[in-house]
Each structure stands twice: as C-alpha cells, then as structure tokens.
C-alpha cells in the first residue's frame, strides 16, 4: 500500500495557494499605500473596481459624427460602403477618475505645505517621455508600452520629491501620459478616423499601473 506523506501534501497545497497568498499580500500593500495617502481600504477597493469597470465607459466630448466611408476588401479589388462614427470621448476609468484623484493629491500636497514646483517638473518630464515613446497606429490609436509610465513616474518622483514620492508619481504619471500620449497626438489620431477615447485602451494599462506603483511607494 502506498502512503502519501502528509508533509508532501502540505507542500503541494502551499504551492497551489501561493498565488492566492501573493495576491492577498499584494492587495494588502496597495490598500495600505492608499491609506497612507488619505484613502481608506474600502474606498481603495471601490476606486480600483471603478477604474477597471470604468475603462469600458467612454463619455463623448461633443456630438458624434456619422461619416460615409468605403472600406477596401481582398487586396483592394472591391470596396464595401459603411457608416463610421467619429468623435472624441474621455474614458471614465482611464482618464476621468485618475484626473480627479490627481487633483485630490495636489490638494493634499498643497495642504501639507509642500511646494508644487517639483510636481510640475515631474509632470512636464512625464509629458515629454510619453510624447516621445508613444506611437500612433492606424486602427488602434495611441499606443504606449504599459511599463513606461509607472517606471518613469516612480523614477522622477523619487529623484525630485523623495519625501512624498507616491502622490507625485500618481499625479505626474497620470497627467503626463494623458497630455503627452493622448492629447498631444490627438490630431494625428483624427487623421485615421474612428472614435477616439482619451485614456482608452492604448494607454489605460500604463495609467492603471501608475496607480498601483504609487500605492506601493506609499506602502513601503
């Protein structure tokens, strides 16, 4: 008869539950980080869910335009007519909520007597980096690698404002990406047509990671 050692069973269960433990620990650090920024764990959970769910919501800025276009098919041998919606919108989870949080953090920084000049410098640097490293791709809009915003935002914040790096990383990362990647590339994107979303799919991942990294900076 074969007996499975209890120690091996515990080890297997530990390996299986390791990802769960990691997520719980990670979430604890994130909620702790936002709590140090003045946001309770309950509100942190609500904000994370709101940002994720809100990423699917685009609020139109002005009226949509319906344009009659022709789409080429089969190596351009024939054209198919279709109606295409054009316009500009702001993404709820990728732009509106992070911008409101940014203004809240700016208020906290000002209220505690810190100078806003380093925040402005970090935001300008993030705007330049986002503008240079973002790309406009037909059919996809503005694309920016997800790891670029959190890495550069954390780096600039730690160098310029080591005493309150977390809120500065969030503000500069959010505003810098939205201004440099989306708004400054708006005219290029409009040339390709389609419906444009500020803070949408092309840059949402980077903005979401900025929030997570900012919370981690505060947590540590």
Secondary structure, 3 states (H helix, E strand, C coil): CCCCCHHHHHHHHHHHHHHHHHHHHHHHHHHHHHHHCCCCHHHHHHHHHHHHHHCCCEEECCCCEEEEEEEEECCCCEEEEEEEEEEEEEEHHHHHHHHHHHHHHHHHHHHCCCCCHHHHHHHHHHHHHHHHHCEEECCCEEECCHHHHHHHHHHHHHHHCHHHHHHHHHHHHHHHHHHHHHHHHHHHHHHCCCEEEECCHHHHHHHHHHHHHHHHHHHC
